[in-house]
Amino acid sequence: PEGRGALGGEPTLEALPAARVDTLVVLGGLAVEGRSCPSCGRLAVGRGRCPACGSTTVPQPDLIEEAVEVALRNGARVETIPRDVEGAEDLAGAGGIGALLRF
């Protein structure tokens, strides 16, 4: 991720393990299948190997829930955006997840 924000699954998930996320923003009611790494804990969308350590990842039925847990463990805030508010369609078009970054 570049700058002070991340938009979409991969850029947002990339910022989580480094504790760069200040505020995780998710679309209400969103559940996304993905993968997690049993070795380093990295979350990813649609990959067989961990992008960080190369280990084989395991299926994760709700990547958004896992991302929220990681963000909270790292001291980040989590904002859930209702689907019926203005601008929610923009977030949905980017995979329903984004973040404001600390650095």
Phi, psi and omega in degrees: 000144179245152177075207186256015179212158175226140181226128181101166185301299186299309180298322181289314180295330178294326182280338185298307186294339179273005181057034179276344185280122174271314179224119174271132181243123181229149177283130181304138177076009183277134172226129182231129175285145179200210182218155175228153181263121178289343181277309185244353177086000181297141176257145181209157176257120170062041177232148178273333180241149180294129179291344181266313187240353177084359178290158176288130181271165179241149180300144179231113185294330180223088182296328181295315178299318178296319179297319178298316180298317179296315180300314180295320177299328181272007177084014179276158171272156176233126178246126176258125182262120177297147183293341185262010178266157179299134180093347181297329179293331176293317177294319178299320179294341180258017178096000175080012182214145178196180181204149165266132187259150177287320182205000000 
